[in-house]
Structure formats: structure tokens, C-alpha cells
């Protein structure tokens, strides 16, 4: 069952409902708040929408980088696994 968690983002209070648990919701909100404040401190925008879009772009870029890293690691693991299996099969023969 989704629990209600009260968080503050950019000075505004929100009540979020999630099955992920209070700690997770607070971590997500804190990260978002941090990214929004980072954008605010490095740009001249006072628009909340522009700040949110720039933060979303930064977060999306980080996500894509992590997905690329994960894909590369999985490819490395698969290649090493294939080599190990081949070595095992050769030892059996």
C-alpha cells in the first residue's frame, strides 16, 4: 500500500504517495532538490520551469551514462564468461 511522505523541494511542500517506502522517497526528493539547486546556482534563470527542465536534462544525461556503463560491463562479463566456458570445454577434451 502506498504511503504518504511529505517532502520539500525548492521550498515547496509536496505529499508524495509511493510503495517504495519513506526512506526511498526522501532520497529521491533530496536528490532532485539538490539537482535543482545546482542548476539554480550555475545559471541565471529564475524560471522554475527552466530550472526543472535543465535539471531533468542533467539527470537524464547521468541516467544514459550509467545505462551505457552497465551495457559495457554486461558485454565484458559475457565475453569473459564465453572465454571461461571455452577454456573449461578445452580442458575437458
MOPAC internal coordinates of N, CA, C and O (Angstrom, degrees):
PM7 1SCF
backbone

  N    0.0000 0     0.00 0     0.00 0    0    0    0
  C    1.4513 1     0.00 0     0.00 0    1    0    0
  C    1.5209 1   109.27 1     0.00 0    2    1    0
  O    1.2310 1   120.34 1   -44.08 1    3    2    1
  N    1.3030 1   116.96 1   135.92 1    3    2    1
  C    1.4573 1   122.11 1  -178.45 1    5    3    2
  C    1.5249 1   110.35 1   -69.05 1    6    5    3
  O    1.2310 1   122.09 1   -47.44 1    7    6    5
  N    1.3369 1   113.60 1   132.56 1    7    6    5
  C    1.4586 1   116.97 1   176.96 1    9    7    6
  C    1.5230 1   109.57 1  -105.22 1   10    9    7
  O    1.2310 1   120.63 1   -29.96 1   11   10    9
  N    1.3197 1   116.40 1   150.04 1   11   10    9
  C    1.4521 1   122.33 1  -179.69 1   13   11   10
  C    1.5195 1   109.09 1   -88.17 1   14   13   11
  O    1.2310 1   121.29 1   -48.42 1   15   14   13
  N    1.3392 1   115.13 1   131.58 1   15   14   13
  C    1.4579 1   121.10 1   179.37 1   17   15   14
  C    1.5143 1   107.90 1  -129.38 1   18   17   15
  O    1.2310 1   120.46 1   -52.30 1   19   18   17
  N    1.3210 1   116.73 1   127.70 1   19   18   17
  C    1.4542 1   121.88 1   179.33 1   21   19   18
  C    1.5297 1   108.49 1   -91.41 1   22   21   19
  O    1.2310 1   120.58 1   -54.71 1   23   22   21
  N    1.3479 1   116.49 1   125.29 1   23   22   21
  C    1.4557 1   121.69 1   179.31 1   25   23   22
  C    1.5207 1   109.26 1  -131.93 1   26   25   23
  O    1.2310 1   121.28 1   -17.24 1   27   26   25
  N    1.3270 1   115.16 1   162.76 1   27   26   25
  C    1.4592 1   120.63 1   176.76 1   29   27   26
  C    1.5209 1   108.54 1  -119.68 1   30   29   27
  O    1.2310 1   121.19 1   -52.35 1   31   30   29
  N    1.3313 1   115.33 1   127.65 1   31   30   29
  C    1.4555 1   121.73 1   178.32 1   33   31   30
  C    1.5192 1   107.78 1  -130.41 1   34   33   31
  O    1.2310 1   120.92 1   -57.99 1   35   34   33
  N    1.3278 1   115.84 1   122.01 1   35   34   33
  C    1.4693 1   122.76 1  -176.76 1   37   35   34
  C    1.5243 1   112.09 1    50.36 1   38   37   35
  O    1.2310 1   121.21 1  -139.04 1   39   38   37
  N    1.3081 1   115.30 1    40.96 1   39   38   37
  C    1.4552 1   119.93 1   176.30 1   41   39   38
  C    1.5155 1   114.86 1    80.78 1   42   41   39
  O    1.2310 1   120.04 1   178.25 1   43   42   41
  N    1.3142 1   117.52 1    -1.75 1   43   42   41
  C    1.4640 1   121.71 1   178.43 1   45   43   42
  C    1.5184 1   109.50 1  -105.51 1   46   45   43
  O    1.2310 1   121.15 1   -40.14 1   47   46   45
  N    1.3194 1   115.41 1   139.86 1   47   46   45
  C    1.4583 1   120.58 1  -179.26 1   49   47   46
  C    1.5230 1   110.16 1   -93.36 1   50   49   47
  O    1.2310 1   121.34 1   -44.66 1   51   50   49
  N    1.3189 1   115.05 1   135.34 1   51   50   49
  C    1.4639 1   121.86 1   178.95 1   53   51   50
  C    1.5214 1   108.86 1  -130.41 1   54   53   51
  O    1.2310 1   120.92 1   -35.04 1   55   54   53
  N    1.3221 1   115.84 1   144.96 1   55   54   53
  C    1.4541 1   121.13 1   172.01 1   57   55   54
  C    1.5254 1   105.97 1  -108.72 1   58   57   55
  O    1.2310 1   121.25 1   -64.88 1   59   58   57
  N    1.3274 1   115.21 1   115.12 1   59   58   57
  C    1.4500 1   121.49 1  -177.12 1   61   59   58
  C    1.5255 1   109.59 1  -106.50 1   62   61   59
  O    1.2310 1   120.74 1   -38.86 1   63   62   61
  N    1.3051 1   116.20 1   141.14 1   63   62   61
  C    1.4616 1   121.81 1   178.39 1   65   63   62
  C    1.5199 1   107.97 1  -111.98 1   66   65   63
  O    1.2310 1   120.80 1   -55.47 1   67   66   65
  N    1.3304 1   116.07 1   124.53 1   67   66   65
  C    1.4554 1   119.75 1  -176.53 1   69   67   66
  C    1.5180 1   111.05 1  -152.34 1   70   69   67
  O    1.2310 1   121.47 1   -30.97 1   71   70   69
  N    1.3279 1   114.79 1   149.03 1   71   70   69
  C    1.4629 1   121.53 1   173.46 1   73   71   70
  C    1.5252 1   110.96 1   -85.78 1   74   73   71
  O    1.2310 1   120.37 1   173.50 1   75   74   73
  N    1.3269 1   116.89 1    -6.50 1   75   74   73
  C    1.4675 1   121.18 1  -174.42 1   77   75   74
  C    1.5254 1   112.90 1   -74.74 1   78   77   75
  O    1.2310 1   119.51 1   164.35 1   79   78   77
  N    1.2885 1   118.53 1   -15.65 1   79   78   77
  C    1.4554 1   121.55 1  -179.31 1   81   79   78
  C    1.5245 1   111.90 1    99.20 1   82   81   79
  O    1.2310 1   121.68 1   -25.99 1   83   82   81
  N    1.3042 1   114.39 1   154.01 1   83   82   81
  C    1.4649 1   120.85 1  -174.27 1   85   83   82
  C    1.5237 1   112.41 1   -60.41 1   86   85   83
  O    1.2310 1   120.13 1   134.73 1   87   86   85
  N    1.3293 1   117.36 1   -45.27 1   87   86   85
  C    1.4719 1   119.96 1  -177.69 1   89   87   86
  C    1.5287 1   111.25 1   -59.58 1   90   89   87
  O    1.2310 1   120.60 1   136.36 1   91   90   89
  N    1.3244 1   116.45 1   -43.64 1   91   90   89
  C    1.4690 1   120.57 1  -179.51 1   93   91   90
  C    1.5252 1   110.84 1   -64.77 1   94   93   91
  O    1.2310 1   120.43 1   135.51 1   95   94   93
  N    1.3274 1   116.79 1   -44.49 1   95   94   93
  C    1.4654 1   120.94 1   179.59 1   97   95   94
  C    1.5269 1   109.86 1   -60.73 1   98   97   95
  O    1.2310 1   120.60 1   137.81 1   99   98   97
  N    1.3292 1   116.46 1   -42.19 1   99   98   97
  C    1.4709 1   119.54 1   179.97 1  101   99   98
  C    1.5322 1   111.29 1   -66.30 1  102  101   99
  O    1.2310 1   120.32 1   141.83 1  103  102  101
  N    1.3239 1   116.99 1   -38.17 1  103  102  101
  C    1.4762 1   120.42 1   177.22 1  105  103  102
  C    1.5229 1   111.04 1   -63.73 1  106  105  103
  O    1.2310 1   120.78 1   136.30 1  107  106  105
  N    1.3320 1   116.11 1   -43.70 1  107  106  105
  C    1.4694 1   120.87 1   179.63 1  109  107  106
  C    1.5304 1   109.82 1   -62.74 1  110  109  107
  O    1.2310 1   120.73 1   132.41 1  111  110  109
  N    1.3142 1   116.21 1   -47.59 1  111  110  109
  C    1.4681 1   120.34 1  -179.43 1  113  111  110
  C    1.5222 1   110.99 1   -63.46 1  114  113  111
  O    1.2310 1   119.92 1   139.83 1  115  114  113
  N    1.3171 1   117.76 1   -40.17 1  115  114  113
  C    1.4604 1   121.15 1   179.46 1  117  115  114
  C    1.5223 1   111.23 1   -65.03 1  118  117  115
  O    1.2310 1   120.37 1   138.96 1  119  118  117
  N    1.3320 1   116.89 1   -41.04 1  119  118  117
  C    1.4574 1   120.07 1   178.04 1  121  119  118
  C    1.5217 1   110.86 1   -64.64 1  122  121  119
  O    1.2310 1   120.50 1   135.03 1  123  122  121
  N    1.3225 1   116.65 1   -44.97 1  123  122  121
  C    1.4632 1   120.21 1   177.93 1  125  123  122
  C    1.5192 1   110.45 1   -60.78 1  126  125  123
  O    1.2310 1   120.37 1   133.64 1  127  126  125
  N    1.3171 1   116.89 1   -46.36 1  127  126  125
  C    1.4593 1   120.73 1   179.65 1  129  127  126
  C    1.5276 1   110.63 1   -59.53 1  130  129  127
  O    1.2310 1   120.48 1   138.92 1  131  130  129
  N    1.3170 1   116.68 1   -41.08 1  131  130  129
  C    1.4563 1   121.76 1   178.35 1  133  131  130
  C    1.5278 1   111.03 1   -62.28 1  134  133  131
  O    1.2310 1   120.51 1   134.46 1  135  134  133
  N    1.3329 1   116.64 1   -45.54 1  135  134  133
  C    1.4670 1   121.04 1   179.93 1  137  135  134
  C    1.5283 1   110.93 1   -64.64 1  138  137  135
  O    1.2310 1   120.20 1   139.82 1  139  138  137
  N    1.3133 1   117.22 1   -40.18 1  139  138  137
  C    1.4639 1   120.78 1   178.20 1  141  139  138
  C    1.5299 1   110.67 1   -64.05 1  142  141  139
  O    1.2310 1   120.37 1   135.67 1  143  142  141
  N    1.3308 1   116.90 1   -44.33 1  143  142  141
  C    1.4610 1   120.40 1   179.05 1  145  143  142
  C    1.5273 1   111.57 1   -66.07 1  146  145  143
  O    1.2310 1   120.73 1   145.72 1  147  146  145
  N    1.3327 1   116.21 1   -34.28 1  147  146  145
  C    1.4673 1   120.48 1   176.59 1  149  147  146
  C    1.5284 1   110.06 1   -62.28 1  150  149  147
  O    1.2310 1   120.35 1   134.78 1  151  150  149
  N    1.3260 1   116.94 1   -45.22 1  151  150  149
  C    1.4665 1   120.83 1   177.93 1  153  151  150
  C    1.5190 1   110.33 1   -62.99 1  154  153  151
  O    1.2310 1   120.24 1   135.62 1  155  154  153
  N    1.3276 1   117.16 1   -44.38 1  155  154  153
  C    1.4568 1   120.64 1   179.99 1  157  155  154
  C    1.5323 1   112.05 1   -60.33 1  158  157  155
  O    1.2310 1   120.71 1   143.93 1  159  158  157
  N    1.3230 1   116.25 1   -36.07 1  159  158  157
  C    1.4649 1   119.39 1  -177.30 1  161  159  158
  C    1.5237 1   112.77 1   -79.99 1  162  161  159
  O    1.2310 1   119.99 1   163.80 1  163  162  161
  N    1.3276 1   117.63 1   -16.20 1  163  162  161
  C    1.4668 1   119.68 1  -176.92 1  165  163  162
  C    1.5302 1   113.51 1  -111.49 1  166  165  163
  O    1.2310 1   120.04 1   179.91 1  167  166  165
  N    1.3267 1   117.53 1    -0.09 1  167  166  165
  C    1.4628 1   120.59 1   178.21 1  169  167  166
  C    1.5191 1   109.61 1  -128.11 1  170  169  167
  O    1.2310 1   121.50 1   -10.78 1  171  170  169
  N    1.3022 1   114.73 1   169.22 1  171  170  169
  C    1.4714 1   119.95 1   179.88 1  173  171  170
  C    1.5200 1   112.06 1   -99.69 1  174  173  171
  O    1.2310 1   120.11 1  -166.90 1  175  174  173
  N    1.3125 1   117.40 1    13.10 1  175  174  173
  C    1.4568 1   119.58 1  -177.32 1  177  175  174
  C    1.5215 1   111.86 1   -82.68 1  178  177  175
  O    1.2310 1   121.63 1   -36.32 1  179  178  177
  N    1.3123 1   114.49 1   143.68 1  179  178  177
  C    1.4636 1   119.17 1   173.32 1  181  179  178
  C    1.5270 1   109.11 1  -114.60 1  182  181  179
  O    1.2310 1   120.81 1  -177.93 1  183  182  181
  N    1.3242 1   116.05 1     2.07 1  183  182  181
  C    1.4569 1   121.53 1   179.77 1  185  183  182
  C    1.5269 1   110.16 1   -79.12 1  186  185  183
  O    1.2310 1   121.12 1   -55.06 1  187  186  185
  N    1.3030 1   115.46 1   124.94 1  187  186  185
  C    1.4568 1   120.44 1   178.38 1  189  187  186
  C    1.5261 1   110.44 1   -63.79 1  190  189  187
  O    1.2310 1   120.63 1   140.75 1  191  190  189
  N    1.3335 1   116.39 1   -39.25 1  191  190  189
  C    1.4600 1   120.07 1   179.49 1  193  191  190
  C    1.5287 1   111.02 1   -64.08 1  194  193  191
  O    1.2310 1   120.30 1   133.62 1  195  194  193
  N    1.3303 1   117.02 1   -46.38 1  195  194  193
  C    1.4672 1   120.35 1   179.47 1  197  195  194
  C    1.5193 1   110.40 1   -62.49 1  198  197  195
  O    1.2310 1   120.32 1   139.53 1  199  198  197
  N    1.3191 1   116.99 1   -40.47 1  199  198  197
  C    1.4600 1   121.46 1   177.91 1  201  199  198
  C    1.5194 1   110.46 1   -61.72 1  202  201  199
  O    1.2310 1   120.52 1   135.09 1  203  202  201
  N    1.3307 1   116.62 1   -44.91 1  203  202  201
  C    1.4692 1   121.09 1  -179.60 1  205  203  202
  C    1.5229 1   110.91 1   -64.13 1  206  205  203
  O    1.2310 1   120.24 1   138.72 1  207  206  205
  N    1.3353 1   117.16 1   -41.28 1  207  206  205
  C    1.4723 1   120.50 1  -179.64 1  209  207  206
  C    1.5195 1   110.31 1   -66.13 1  210  209  207
  O    1.2310 1   119.96 1   135.76 1  211  210  209
  N    1.3240 1   117.69 1   -44.24 1  211  210  209
  C    1.4655 1   120.43 1   179.30 1  213  211  210
  C    1.5309 1   111.19 1   -64.36 1  214  213  211
  O    1.2310 1   120.34 1   138.73 1  215  214  213
  N    1.3157 1   116.95 1   -41.27 1  215  214  213
  C    1.4708 1   120.01 1   177.33 1  217  215  214
  C    1.5290 1   110.16 1   -64.41 1  218  217  215
  O    1.2310 1   120.22 1   138.91 1  219  218  217
  N    1.3252 1   117.19 1   -41.09 1  219  218  217
  C    1.4635 1   120.93 1   178.51 1  221  219  218
  C    1.5226 1   110.69 1   -62.72 1  222  221  219
  O    1.2310 1   120.35 1   140.08 1  223  222  221
  N    1.3245 1   116.94 1   -39.92 1  223  222  221
  C    1.4662 1   120.36 1   177.09 1  225  223  222
  C    1.5244 1   110.89 1   -63.23 1  226  225  223
  O    1.2310 1   120.10 1   136.89 1  227  226  225
  N    1.3167 1   117.41 1   -43.11 1  227  226  225
  C    1.4658 1   121.36 1   178.60 1  229  227  226
  C    1.5290 1   110.92 1   -62.97 1  230  229  227
  O    1.2310 1   120.44 1   135.19 1  231  230  229
  N    1.3149 1   116.76 1   -44.81 1  231  230  229
  C    1.4615 1   121.41 1  -179.88 1  233  231  230
  C    1.5312 1   110.19 1   -64.97 1  234  233  231
  O    1.2310 1   120.49 1   138.30 1  235  234  233
  N    1.3257 1   116.67 1   -41.70 1  235  234  233
  C    1.4625 1   120.90 1   179.02 1  237  235  234
  C    1.5193 1   110.96 1   -63.83 1  238  237  235
  O    1.2310 1   120.33 1   139.03 1  239  238  237
  N    1.3317 1   116.98 1   -40.97 1  239  238  237
  C    1.4580 1   120.49 1   176.82 1  241  239  238
  C    1.5262 1   110.84 1   -61.01 1  242  241  239
  O    1.2310 1   120.28 1   135.32 1  243  242  241
  N    1.3257 1   117.08 1   -44.68 1  243  242  241
  C    1.4673 1   120.86 1   177.61 1  245  243  242
  C    1.5334 1   110.89 1   -60.90 1  246  245  243
  O    1.2310 1   120.62 1   137.94 1  247  246  245
  N    1.3270 1   116.42 1   -42.06 1  247  246  245
  C    1.4605 1   120.83 1   178.84 1  249  247  246
  C    1.5231 1   110.69 1   -60.91 1  250  249  247
  O    1.2310 1   120.25 1   133.37 1  251  250  249
  N    1.3251 1   117.13 1   -46.63 1  251  250  249
  C    1.4604 1   120.97 1  -179.67 1  253  251  250
  C    1.5285 1   111.17 1   -63.28 1  254  253  251
  O    1.2310 1   120.13 1   140.83 1  255  254  253
  N    1.3308 1   117.35 1   -39.17 1  255  254  253
  C    1.4624 1   120.36 1   177.14 1  257  255  254
  C    1.5275 1   110.41 1   -61.79 1  258  257  255
  O    1.2310 1   120.34 1   135.56 1  259  258  257
  N    1.3212 1   116.95 1   -44.44 1  259  258  257
  C    1.4621 1   120.82 1   179.00 1  261  259  258
  C    1.5226 1   111.51 1   -65.02 1  262  261  259
  O    1.2310 1   120.28 1   140.51 1  263  262  261
  N    1.3305 1   117.07 1   -39.49 1  263  262  261
  C    1.4579 1   119.86 1   177.75 1  265  263  262
  C    1.5282 1   110.82 1   -64.12 1  266  265  263
  O    1.2310 1   120.35 1   139.61 1  267  266  265
  N    1.3410 1   116.93 1   -40.39 1  267  266  265
  C    1.4645 1   120.61 1   177.21 1  269  267  266
  C    1.5276 1   110.68 1   -63.47 1  270  269  267
  O    1.2310 1   120.36 1   137.27 1  271  270  269
  N    1.3312 1   116.91 1   -42.73 1  271  270  269
  C    1.4606 1   120.67 1   178.21 1  273  271  270
  C    1.5246 1   110.61 1   -62.09 1  274  273  271
  O    1.2310 1   120.69 1   136.62 1  275  274  273
  N    1.3234 1   116.29 1   -43.38 1  275  274  273
  C    1.4606 1   120.76 1   179.41 1  277  275  274
  C    1.5249 1   110.39 1   -62.03 1  278  277  275
  O    1.2310 1   120.38 1   135.77 1  279  278  277
  N    1.3234 1   116.88 1   -44.23 1  279  278  277
  C    1.4664 1   121.12 1   178.92 1  281  279  278
  C    1.5257 1   110.59 1   -60.29 1  282  281  279
  O    1.2310 1   120.52 1   135.70 1  283  282  281
  N    1.3288 1   116.60 1   -44.30 1  283  282  281
  C    1.4601 1   120.66 1   179.48 1  285  283  282
  C    1.5275 1   111.45 1   -63.81 1  286  285  283
  O    1.2310 1   120.36 1   138.14 1  287  286  285
  N    1.3129 1   116.91 1   -41.86 1  287  286  285
  C    1.4633 1   120.36 1   178.48 1  289  287  286
  C    1.5232 1   111.39 1   -64.04 1  290  289  287
  O    1.2310 1   120.62 1   137.91 1  291  290  289
  N    1.3235 1   116.41 1   -42.09 1  291  290  289
  C    1.4590 1   119.70 1   178.33 1  293  291  290
  C    1.5300 1   111.01 1   -62.97 1  294  293  291
  O    1.2310 1   120.22 1   140.66 1  295  294  293
  N    1.3181 1   117.19 1   -39.34 1  295  294  293
  C    1.4622 1   120.55 1   177.71 1  297  295  294
  C    1.5279 1   110.79 1   -64.24 1  298  297  295
  O    1.2310 1   120.61 1   138.84 1  299  298  297
  N    1.3349 1   116.43 1   -41.16 1  299  298  297
  C    1.4650 1   120.51 1   177.45 1  301  299  298
  C    1.5284 1   111.02 1   -63.12 1  302  301  299
  O    1.2310 1   120.81 1   135.68 1  303  302  301
  N    1.3213 1   116.06 1   -44.32 1  303  302  301
  C    1.4732 1   120.59 1   179.46 1  305  303  302
  C    1.5226 1   110.04 1   -62.35 1  306  305  303
  O    1.2310 1   120.43 1   135.22 1  307  306  305
  N    1.3211 1   116.78 1   -44.78 1  307  306  305
  C    1.4652 1   119.95 1   179.35 1  309  307  306
  C    1.5224 1   111.20 1   -61.70 1  310  309  307
  O    1.2310 1   120.12 1   136.88 1  311  310  309
  N    1.3359 1   117.37 1   -43.12 1  311  310  309
  C    1.4686 1   120.86 1   179.87 1  313  311  310
  C    1.5289 1   110.77 1   -63.64 1  314  313  311
  O    1.2310 1   120.42 1   136.18 1  315  314  313
  N    1.3296 1   116.80 1   -43.82 1  315  314  313
  C    1.4685 1   120.40 1   179.43 1  317  315  314
  C    1.5194 1   111.00 1   -66.20 1  318  317  315
  O    1.2310 1   120.57 1   141.48 1  319  318  317
  N    1.3176 1   116.52 1   -38.52 1  319  318  317
  C    1.4592 1   120.65 1   178.24 1  321  319  318
  C    1.5270 1   110.52 1   -62.65 1  322  321  319
  O    1.2310 1   120.85 1   136.59 1  323  322  321
  N    1.3179 1   115.99 1   -43.41 1  323  322  321
  C    1.4649 1   120.13 1   178.38 1  325  323  322
  C    1.5305 1   110.65 1   -61.56 1  326  325  323
  O    1.2310 1   120.35 1   137.00 1  327  326  325
  N    1.3342 1   116.94 1   -43.00 1  327  326  325
  C    1.4650 1   120.44 1   178.84 1  329  327  326
  C    1.5282 1   111.01 1   -63.04 1  330  329  327
  O    1.2310 1   120.53 1   136.81 1  331  330  329
  N    1.3373 1   116.58 1   -43.19 1  331  330  329
  C    1.4628 1   120.16 1   178.95 1  333  331  330
  C    1.5202 1   111.65 1   -64.25 1  334  333  331
  O    1.2310 1   120.34 1   137.02 1  335  334  333
  N    1.3144 1   116.95 1   -42.98 1  335  334  333
  C    1.4639 1   120.23 1   178.04 1  337  335  334
  C    1.5238 1   110.81 1   -61.97 1  338  337  335
  O    1.2310 1   120.80 1   139.90 1  339  338  337
  N    1.3155 1   116.08 1   -40.10 1  339  338  337
  C    1.4605 1   120.48 1   178.84 1  341  339  338
  C    1.5313 1   110.48 1   -64.11 1  342  341  339
  O    1.2310 1   120.77 1   138.09 1  343  342  341
  N    1.3401 1   116.13 1   -41.91 1  343  342  341
  C    1.4650 1   120.14 1   178.50 1  345  343  342
  C    1.5260 1   110.89 1   -63.81 1  346  345  343
  O    1.2310 1   120.60 1   138.93 1  347  346  345
  N    1.3324 1   116.45 1   -41.07 1  347  346  345
  C    1.4709 1   120.76 1   179.08 1  349  347  346
  C    1.5183 1   110.33 1   -63.40 1  350  349  347
  O    1.2310 1   120.57 1   134.78 1  351  350  349
  N    1.3160 1   116.52 1   -45.22 1  351  350  349
  C    1.4645 1   121.09 1   179.75 1  353  351  350
  C    1.5293 1   110.61 1   -62.66 1  354  353  351
  O    1.2310 1   120.39 1   141.34 1  355  354  353
  N    1.3211 1   116.86 1   -38.66 1  355  354  353
  C    1.4695 1   120.67 1   178.50 1  357  355  354
  C    1.5346 1   111.70 1   -66.16 1  358  357  355
  O    1.2310 1   120.82 1   144.39 1  359  358  357
  N    1.3277 1   116.03 1   -35.61 1  359  358  357
  C    1.4692 1   121.10 1   178.99 1  361  359  358
  C    1.5287 1   110.98 1   -68.68 1  362  361  359
  O    1.2310 1   120.89 1   147.31 1  363  362  361
  N    1.3343 1   115.91 1   -32.69 1  363  362  361
  C    1.4605 1   120.96 1  -179.75 1  365  363  362
  C    1.5276 1   110.70 1   -70.35 1  366  365  363
  O    1.2310 1   121.17 1   147.24 1  367  366  365
  N    1.3163 1   115.37 1   -32.76 1  367  366  365
  C    1.4816 1   119.43 1  -173.87 1  369  367  366
  C    1.5149 1   112.77 1   -74.89 1  370  369  367
  O    1.2310 1   120.10 1   180.00 1  371  370  369

